Amino acid sequence: MLDSEDCTLSLESLFYERPVVLQSYQKSKKFLPPLKKGSGPGVLRSVTEIAQFRSVFKEFPYFNYVQSKALDDILYTSKNFVACAPTGSGKTVLFELAIIRLLMEVPAPWHSVKVVYAPIKALCSQCYENWRQKFGSLGLNCKELTGDTEIDDFFEVQDAHVIMTTPEKWDSMTRKWRLSSPVQLVKLFLIDEIHVVKDSTRGATLEVVVSRMKTMNAYRDGGDHQSRLPMRFVAVSATIPNIADVAEWLSDALGPASCLQLDESYRPVKLRKLVLGFPCGTNQTDFKFDLSLNYKMANIIQTYSDQKPTLVFCSTRKGVQQSASVLAKDARFIMSVEQKQLMKYANSLLDSKLKLITHGVGFHHAGIDVSDRKIIEDVFTAGDLPVLTTSTLAMGVNLPAHLVVIKSTVHYVGGSCEEYSEMDILQMIGRAGRPQFDTTATAVIMTRSQTKAKYLKLVSGSETIESLHKHLVEHLNAEIVLHTISDVNVALDWIRSTFLYIRALKNPSYYLCLKNINSLAEICLITMDEDINFKPTAGRLMARYCIAFDTMKHFSSVCGTESLPELIKVISKGKEFNDVQLRMNEKRTLNTLNKDKHRITIFPMEGKIKNREMKVNLIQAHLGCIPTQEFGLTQDTGKIFRIGIRMTKLSEYLSQHPRRKFTALLNSLILSKCFRARLWENSPFVSKQLEKILMLSTAMVNAGLTMFQKIEETNPRELELQIVNRHPPFGNQIREAVIHLPKYEVGLEQISRYSFSTAEIVVTVHLKNYEQLKNKRTAPNHHFVTLIIGDCDNSVVFIQKIDFLLLKTGSWSRKIEVTRAPKGEELSVNLISSEL
């Protein structure tokens, strides 16, 4: 174990990049007695001693009062801890000190401990590189969870000591925590921006993740708090008016968490926050109001910037460029000698529109070229660019400025305008202030006169944090599926572990809870018996794939006769697509795709494209291999497919439904396959599925190679020389890939038996190239086929997933009894690949 002297050395090595802690530590050694082995608290030993030397420490510019005030509680006890301190006051160091405390308690090499850091995504990415280098020197392995599959993620965390992930990702990772030993090794849970609990989008997930970790801790300890090291929770935020409630929520057997609450006077760079309200007429749209603010910004910048770097946040990419153009014409910046050299940077930019920087104004968003973005960021960071307009930095790249201007508090989400979340506003405000250059900074919020009071309240930090109980139903379902909750009494125990319970006791009129259980039962996600015991049904699907309750309600509305385009419409309504934005500059392209009579692979929608749902629906264009030139659309396509693969689990929901119908189920299976293959069923671009051919599929189609069979029958040299213009053995590799795809044959035989109402049939599935696939397969190992049989009454006669058995034996058969359908005697027999 690390003793006190070892810890001192570790601290010195750990903070070699942080003069804030290290220099205050070094300076303090002049005034405090040296730390002796086993002598108790560390260098800044107590609150009393800190107070005595505070006047001395003021002489040192790097002394950090927040970190010193927290040192005793965070480093020399293992109690849960909550800190509320201003943005930029060094709260991240508190997490690092908590990790060091854990290392002091557990013997090296620390195989049996894991630390989880769960902030918003941008903070996760920023911290990863820093901690990977810093803690790597202590022998700790840091991992950032970014994989798309659970299998990859569990593999990643096996050997990780410090896991950096988002609350949403950790939610999906811990839904099977009883079966996951790595998850049960977590001994320290670090929560950044705990005020996110009240965020309308993400708050409920954070709350449930923390409550689940508390449940896991209690389950693991089994009431024995002495023999095992309990899990510790450390949470920080810039704004927690009701910090005592959070401390009570994070309580343990010894009582509430320790608290540290410091006001804005402790901010390293003093921040002035201004809210300016501008009149907005009842007939004035949000778009026109946003445009009008462009012409008010120059005056604001000249009034508050002190001729230092200014960051302007705009709600859309188009708005970013418009604001930059207006400022380049309206503003008259006093350029320094260095800033007058901006022409040399302008000549390196690929996008001619960015040459505005010669006027002292640049713009920046995710849609511009990466190399251009890097140049703009470097010029602004160096202080050579007076003004930068952006739409992406609030949650992304960390570019602080002396003045931050939030131009309008409304942004475009899912086809409609919505107010920014409090978290968004605070993140943007947090960019104001450069500790290495400034002693003061300013943040200006430009909003409508009607909402000025709301944002004044926000920036004052006086709004109480409440639980986001509106999303309780999804998480309640997940806990029932996990068997964490089995009846009403257990449900009430679980609710007592949530922040909801703490706040409900103090503000009962704000909350209503148990009705959510009935909501789950109404659409067959769970069942309840007479004793109100719960049993999960289709709720397992909802929990496993993290599907929102509102989306499941859309699934439950499927009547059973839906065609493929009708199912696409159902999926497009999913709440999971809320982050997909319909941008103004995309509408023309999307409307052209929707109405082009020659695009036979598009199921057209009525009217013009006007909302998020209609944009998602046009994922059809990609399935039909119709190229789009819009960069933003290309980016969103990947996101829509990733979410869509989860949404097409509709097929599993329909297969489990008590009143399942054949047509909708068959089409849902086909749609699921199409999303995985990123191709329509029977697409001529079938060769896109071959690893080496992806970019050459158009040449294959032009040569008439629109089926795997035709590719297999083509001479390899002809493929190389006449079709794809590649050298040998490329043609042989393509043929080999096709030869080793599975080839199936389905047989159907009726057994002689005399009955008017029923018949017996034997269905056989043969793997025709079974011998060839023994040693080599092109299809992925998780590939399977689904056999589905329906009758003339639209009833499902039989459905079966067939996977590894065919690879082992080469054949599968089943005897099935079929009831005669009143509308006819025909059966529809279909074998659907999972992804080819």
N, C-alpha and C positions, 0 to 999 in steps of 0.2 A: 504493500500500500504506500501511497505518497504521504510522507510526513510533512510537517509545516515548512521545513527548509526546502524539501523537494518542490513543494508547491510554489514557494517564492521564486525558485529558479524557473519553474514552468511558466509562471506569470510573466517573468521578464522575457523569456523566449517567445511566449505566446503573443505579446503585445509589441513586438519589435516594430510593427508598422503603425502602431497607435500611440503617438506622443501624448495623446489626451490622458491615457492611464499611466503609461510608463514614466513620463516626466514628472507627473504628480507623485507617483510612487517614489521616484528617486529623490525628489526634493524633500518629501516628507521624512525620509530617513535621517535628515539633518536634525529634526526636531523630536522624533520619537525614539525611544530606546530600541536597539536592535532586537529582532524577533529571535527568541531562543527556542530550541526544540521542545515541543510540547507546551509552549507558554500560552496557548489559547489564541484569541482573535489576532488578525493579521496587522499589517502595517498601519492602516487607519483603523484603530482598534475598537472604537466605540463612538456613538453619537456625541457623547460628552467631549471626547478628545478632539473629534472633528470640529465641534463648535469652538473649542479653545484655540485651535490653529487656523480657523477659517480666515481671520484677518491677515495671517501670515501668507496663506495660500493665495490671497487675492493678488499678491505680487507676481504670481506665476501665471502667465497667459494660458498655459495648457491644463491648469487644474480643472478637473471635472467634478462639480459638486454632486451631481446626480449619481454618478458611479460610486463616489466615496460614501455618500449617504446610505447607499444600498449594500455596501460591501459586507457588513456584519451579517445581515440577514441572508444574502444570496450566496456568500462563500463559506461562512462559518456556521450555518445551520442547514438542515435539509427540509425545512418547512416550505410548503407551497407559498408562492410569492406573486404579488400583483403590483405593477408600477405604472403610474400615470405621470408622464413627464412630456414636455414640449418636443415637437419634431426637431431633430438635429441635436438633441441633448446627449446622445451616446447611449441610448437604451439597448442597442444590439450587444454592447459589451457585457450587459447583465446576463445575456444568454451564454456568452462565452465563459463567464465566471461560474455559472451554474454547471456547465459541462466539466470545468476543472474540479468543482466540488464533488461531482459524481466520480471522477477518476481518483479522488482522494479516498473515497469510501470503498472502492472495488479494486481487488488486486489486478495488476497487469497480467496478461495482455488483453483483458477486457472482452473476452469472447462472449460472455454471458450478458452483456449490456448493449442496449441500443438507445439512441437519442432521436427523437422526431422533432423537426422544426417545420411548422405548418403555417406559413404566411400566405399572402396573395402571390400569384405566379411570378410577377416581376421581381418582388423582393427575394423570392426563392432563387431565381436565376442570378441575381446580383450577389447573393451571399455565398453561393456554391463555390465559385472560383476562389474567393477570399478564404473560406474555411478549409477548402481542400488543401491549399498550400499551408495554412496556419496549423491546422490540426494534424496534417500529414506528418509534420516533424515530430509529433508526439506518438506516432504509430496508429492514428485513427484513420479509418477509411470512410470518406464521405461519398454519398450517392445522391444524385438528383433523379427523382422518379419522373420519367417522361415517356415510358413505353405505353403502347396502346393496348397491350393484352395483360391479363392478370398473371399468366405464366411467366412472361418476361419480367414483370415487376417483382414477383416473389423470388425469382432467381437473383435479381439485382440486390435485394435486401439481405440475402443470406449472409454475406460477408461484410455488410456495411455496419459501421458503428454510429455514424451520424446520417440520418435519412432526411433529405430536404424534399418536401412535397407540399401540395396544396390540400386544404381541407377536403375538397371534392375527391381528389385522388385517394387520400387516406380513408375517406368514407368507403370507397369501393374496395380498398385493400383489406379493411377490417371487418367487412360484413361476414367473413368466415373466420373470425379470430380464434374460435375454439379449435379449429383445425390447423392453425398456423403457429408453429413454435417461434419463428422470428418475431411475429407481432407481439407475442406474449413476453418477449425479452425487453420490451421498452421500459426503461426506468426513468426517463426524463422527457416530458412533453412540453415543448416551447411554443407559445402562442403569440405571434406578432399581430398588432392591430386588433386587439380583442373586441374593440367597439364594432367590428364587422358583424358581431352577433345581431345587431339591429338592421343590417343591410337587407333590403327586400329580395335580393337575388341569392345571396350567399350566406346570409346569417343563420338560417335554420341548419344548414349543413355543418357549419362550424360548431354550433351548439350541440348537435347530436353526436358529432365526432368526439367532443370533449366528454360528454355524458357517457358515451360508449367506453372511452378509455377509463373513466372512473369505475364503471361497471366491471370492466376487465380487471382492474386493480383489486377491487373487492373480491371478485371471484378467485383470483390467483392467490390472494393472501388468506382467504377463508377465515377472516377474523383474527388471524395471528399477525399482529403488526410488529412483533419483536424479532421473530426468526428470519423474516424475509425483508429485503430492502424494498419499501413501497415505491410506487411511481410518484414522481414529483412533477408538479405543474408550475410553470413560470409564465406569466402573461404580462404583456406590456401594451400601452396605447398612449396616444397623445391626448385623448379626451375620454375620460370616464367620470362624469359627475357623480354617479352612484357607485363609487368604487367599493363601498362596503358590501353591496349586493354581489358583486363579482367575487369578492373575497369569500363571502359565505357560500357561493356556488362551488368554489374551488377548495372548500374545506376538507379536512381529513379527520381522523379519529381524535386528533389533538385540538381541533377547533378551526376557525376560519384562517384563510391564508394571511400571511403578513402583507401589510400595505405600505406603499410609498406614494404619496401624492404631492407633486410639485407644480406650481403654476407657471405662467408664461415668463415670469421674471427670471427663471432659470434657463431660458433658451439662450444658447451660445450667441446667436445672432438675433437681436431683438426684432420682432416682426410686427409691423403695423398692418392691420387687416381692414380694408375698406370695402363697403358694399354700396355700389352706385345704382340707383333705380332710374330707369328711363321709361317714359310713357309709351304704352303699346295700345293702340286703338282696338276696339272690339272686332273690326273688320280686317285688322292687320294680321297676316299669317306669321307663324314662327319664322318662316323662311325670309320674309320681307323685314321682320324685326331684326333678324341676324344681319342682314345686309346693311341695315341702317346703322348698326353699331360700328361697321368698318370705318365710317367717317367721323367717329367720336374718339377713336383710339389714339390718333396722333397727339391730340391735346393731353390725353391721360399719360402717355409715355413721356412727353416732354415735361409734364408737371411732376411725375413721381420717380422717374428713372435715375435722376442725378447723373445723367450721361454714362450710366453703367448698363451692362447687358440686361435685356428684357426678353422674357419668354411669354408669348401670347398663345393661349390654348383656344382652338376652334373646334367645332363639333364634327365637321366633315372634311374630307380631303379637298373637295372643291372650295370650301370655305377658307381653308388654309391658304390656298393659292390666291383667292380673291383678296383676302386681308393683306397678304404680302404686297400684292400689286397696288392696292390703294395706299398703303403706308409708304411705298417707294415714291409715290407721287405727292402725297400730302405732307410727309414728315421731312424736316430739314435737320439731319443729324450732324452734330459737330464731330468730324472724323479725326482721330488721332493719326500720327504718322504711320503707325503699324496698320491701322484700319484702312488707310489709303492704298495699301498694297493688296487690297482684295482682288484686284484685276488678275493677279497671277493665279489665285485660286479659281477664279471664274473660268479661266482658260482650260482648267483641268476637268470641268464639269461636262458630263455627257448631255444633260438636259438643258437646252438653251434657255428655258424659262427660269432656271435657277440662277442665271447670270444677273438677276436682280440684286445679288449680294454686293455688286459694285455701288449700289445706292444705299448700302448699309442694312438691307433687309433680306433675310433668307427664309425659306420654308422647308418643311420636313414632315414626311409622313411615310407610312409603310409601303406606299405604292411607288416610291421613287427608287431608282437603281441603288444597290447596296454601296457601290463605290462613291456615288454622289452623296449618299446619306452620311458616309464616314467623313468626307471632306467637310460637309456642312457642320457636323458635330464637332470636329476638331477645331474649325475656325471659331465657332461659338465658345467652346470651352476655353480657348486661348484668350478670349476677350476681344478678338478682332472684329467680330460681327455684332453691331449694336442691338439688332432685333431679330428674333427667330419666331416664326409662327409654326405651330405644330398641332397634330391631332393624336399623336401616339405616345407622348412621353409620360402622361399621367401614370400609366402602369408599366412603363417600359424603361428606356434608357435614362440614366440619371444625369441630367444636365441642369445644375442649379443656376439661378440667375439672381440679380439684385432685385429686379421687379418681375412679378408674375401677374399677368392679366388673363382672367377667364372671360373670354368674349361670349356672353350668353350662357345661361345655366341649363339650356335645353339642347338635347342631342337627338339624332335620328336613329331609332331602334325598331327593327322589324316592320318598317313601312310607316311608322308613326313617330311623332315627336314626344319625348319624355324628358322629365327633369333628371339631371345628373343625380346619382346616388350620393349620399353624404361621404362615403368612402372615396369616390372619385374626386369630389371637391377638396377634401382634406389632402389627398395625394398630390393634387395640382398645387395647392397652397404650399405644401411642404417643399416644393422646388425653390421657394424664395429664400435667399440667403446663402452666401458663399463664405463659410467660416474662415477660409484662408485669405479672403479679401475684404469682407464686410464686417461692420459692427452692428449695422441695422439693415433691414430689408422691408419691402412692401409687397403686399398681395392685394389686387383689386378685382372684385367680382362685379361684372356688368350684368345686370338682370332687369326684368320688368319691374315697374313700380309696385305692381300687385304682389310680387314675391320678395320684395326687399326685406320685409320683416322676418320672413322665414330664414333667409341667409344670415341676417344679423344674429339671430338666435343660434344658428349653426356655428358661426365663427367665434361666438362667445363661449362655446362649449358647455352650455347650460342645459342641453336637452338630455333627459334621462334615457339610459339604454334599456330598451324593452326586449323581450324575447320575440323572435319572429315565428309565432305559433301558426301562421297561415300555411306553412309547409310541413306541419307536424304529421299530417296524414301519410306522406311518403315514408317518413322515418319510422313512424309507428308500424307501418306495414313491414319495413325491413327488419325491425326487431322481432316481430311475430314470426317471420320467416326464419330468422336466426334461432328461434326458440328462446330468445331472451325474455320474451313475453308470451305467456301461455294462458293467462286468464285475467280477469279484471283486477284482481288484487295485485298481481305482478305488474300489470300495466300502471297501476297507481304508484307502485314502488319505483318503477322506471321513471315516471314523470317527476318523482321527487328528486331524481338525480339531475334534472335539467334546470337551466336558468329560468325556464318558464315557471317552474314551481316557486322559486325564490320571489319572482316578480308577481306571480298570481296571488300570493299571500298578502302582498302590499298593495296590489292594484287589481282586485278580483273582478271588477266590472269590465276589465280590458280583455279577459280571457274566457274562452269556452273550449273544452278539450275533448271530452269523451264522445262527442258526436262524430268525431273522425273515425272511430271504430265502426259505427254504423255505415258510414260512407264507403268503407272498404268492403263491407258485407253486401252492400246494395249492388255492386257490379261484380260479385263473385270472386273477389280477390282473397277473401278469407271466409270461413264458415264459423258460426257460433252455435253451440248446443244449448239445451235448456238451462244448464248451469253457467252459461256465459263463458265456457271455455273456448279458446280460439284454435283454429287449425288453418294454416296457410294453404291456398290453392293456387290460382293464377298469380297471387301476390308474390310467389317465389320468382316468377319471371320479372316482375316489376322491380324487385329488390336486387336480383342478380345483375340486371342490365342498367340499373339506376334510371328507370323510366319514370317520368313525373306522373302524378295521379291524374292531372288533367288530360295527359296523353292517353292514359289507360281508359279514361272515360270516352275519348274518341274511338279507341279500339272497340269498346263495348257497344258502340253504336252501329257496328258493321252488321248488316242484316243477313248476309250469306250469298247474295247474288252479284256482288261487286266485281266489275271488270278490272283489268290491270290499271287503266287510267283513273278509275274511281278509288282504287287502293292507294295510288300515288297521292291523290288529293287528301285522303285520310292522314297519311304519314306526314304530308307537308304542313298539317295543322299542329304538329307536335311542338310542345312548349320548349323542347330541347333546341329548337332552331331560333330561339329568341335573339341570340347574338348575331345572327345573319342579318346584315343591313341591306336594304334596297337603296342604292345610291342614285342620285339624279342622273349622272352621266351614263348609267347602265340601262336606263329605261328604253332608249331607242334600240339598242342591240337586242334586248329581251323581247320587245314588241315585234321586231323583225323575225326573230326565231319563232315566235308564237304564231305569226300570221303567214309565214312563207309557205305557199302552196306546194313548193317543190320539196319541202322537208317532210318526207313521208314518215319519218321516225318520231315525229312530235305529235302528241295528242293535244290539239289546241284548246286554249281556255277562252271563254267569252270575255270580250272587252279588252281594255288595255291593262298592262302589268302595273299594279298600283300598290302592292303590299308584299311583305316578306314571304307569305305563304305562296304567292304566285311565282316569286323568284325561285324558291326551293323546288316548286313543281317542275320548273324548267331544267332540272338536273337531267331531264330527258334528253337534252341536247348532247350532253356528254355520253350518255348511254348509247346514243345514235351516232357517236363519233363525228359530230358536227363541230368544227373548230370555232373558237371564239377568241377574238384578239384583245378583249378587255383584260388588263392585268388583274384588276380587282376581282373579276368573275373567275378567273383561273385560280386565284388564291382561295376564294370561297368554295369552289368546287371540291377541293380536298376536305374542307371542314364539313360540307354537306354529306359527303360520302362516309366520313368517319362516324358522324352522328346517325346517318341513314342506316348503316349496318346494324346499329342497335335498334332503330325504329322498325326495321323489317323483321324483328323478332315477333312482330304481329302474327307471323305464321305459327309460332309456338303458342301464342295466346289463343288463336282460333282453333288449334288442334286440341287444346285442353278444355275448350268451352263446352258446357253441357249440351248446347244446341248447335254444334258445329255443322257447317254446310260445305258441300264439296267445292262449288265454284269459287267462292271467296278463299277457301283454304288452298286450293290448287294455285290460284293466281298469286297468293301471298308467298307461296314457296318459290314460284318463278321469279317474283320481284326480289325476294331475298337473294337468290342466286345472281340476278342481274346486278345488284348493288355490289356483291363481292367480286364479280367478274368485270364490273364497270362496262358492261355491254348489254344490249337488248338480247332477249332470247332470239335465236336464229339470225344474229347479226352477220353480215358478210365479212366483218372485220374480225373473224374468229381467231386469226393468227396473232392478234394483239396479246393474247393470253400466253404466248410463248415468250420466255424470258429474253431471248436474243433478237426478237423480231419487232418489239414494241413500236419503234419509230419507222419501221418499214412496212407496216400493215397496209398502207394505201397502195404501195406498189404491188403487194400480193393480191389485193382486191382488183386492181386494174388488169392483172394477169388472169383473172377468173378463179383464183385460188381462194374460194369463199367457204370451203368446208375442209375439215381435217383430212377426210378421205382423199380429196383431190391433192392436198399437199403431200400426203404419203405416197401417192402414185406418181409424183413429179420427179424427174431425174435430178439428182443433186447438182450436177453441173449446169443444168438449165436454170435452176433456182439462183445459182451464183452469178452466171454470166448475163442472162437475159432479163432477170426479174429484180434482184436486189443489189446487184453490182458489188458482190463481196468475193473474197478469195476463198479457195478450198482450205479447210474442210467445212466451211460454213453450211453448205447445202446438206452435207451428211449429218451435221449436228441438229439441223432443223428437222430432218426426217426422223432421226433417232428420237427426238423429243416427242413427235407425234405418235410414233410407233409405240412408245411407252406410256401413252395415255390409256386409261381404262376403256375397254369396249364391251358394252353390255348387250345381252339378248334377253328379252322377256317372253316367257311362254305362258299360255293360259289353256287349261284343259278342264272340261266339265266331266264330273264323275257320273256314271249312269246311276240314276236313282229316280224313282218315280214319285214326284210330289208336285202339286200344283203351286204351292206357296213358297217353297224353298228349293235351293239347289246347292250342290257342293262343287267347288272349283278348286283346282290346284294351280297356284301361281309359282312359277320358277324364274329365278334370275340367274343367268350364267355370266361369268366374267370370261369373255371369249379369248382374251390374250393372257390368261392366268399364268401360264408358264413363263411368258416374257417378263411379267411384272414381279416375279419372285426376287429378282436381283436388282431391278432398276425401275423406278417409277417417276414420271414427270409430275403427276398430281401430288399435292402436299400430303403429309402423313395424316392430317386431320380431315381429309376429304371423305365424304360419305354420299350415299344416294338415299332418296326417300321414295318409297313405293306408295302411291295413293290411288285408291279405286273408288269411283263414285257411280251412282245409278241415275236413272232418269228423273227421280224425285229430288235431285240435288242433295242426297244424303251421302255421307261418307261411309262406304262399305268397309274399307280397311285402310289403315295407314301404318307404315312401319319404316323406321330409320335403319338402314343396313350399312354397316361400316366394315370393321376388321374381319368379320366372318368370311366375306367373299374373298379377301386376300389370303385367308388360311386354307380354304377348301375349293374355291373357284365356283361354288354354286350355293344357292339358297332356295328353299321352297317352303311353301306353307299351304295347308288345306284350309279353306275358308267356306263357311256356310253363308249363303246369300239369300236374302228375302226378296221375293218378287216385288218390284215397284209398280204401283197402280198405273203410272204413266208410260211404262214400257219395259222391255226386257234387256235393253242394251246396258253394257257396263263400259265405263271409261277408265282405262288402265294407264297410269303414267309413272315413269321413273325419272325423278328430278335430281340432277347433280346438285351438290351443295354450293358449288362455285365455278363450274366449267360450262 
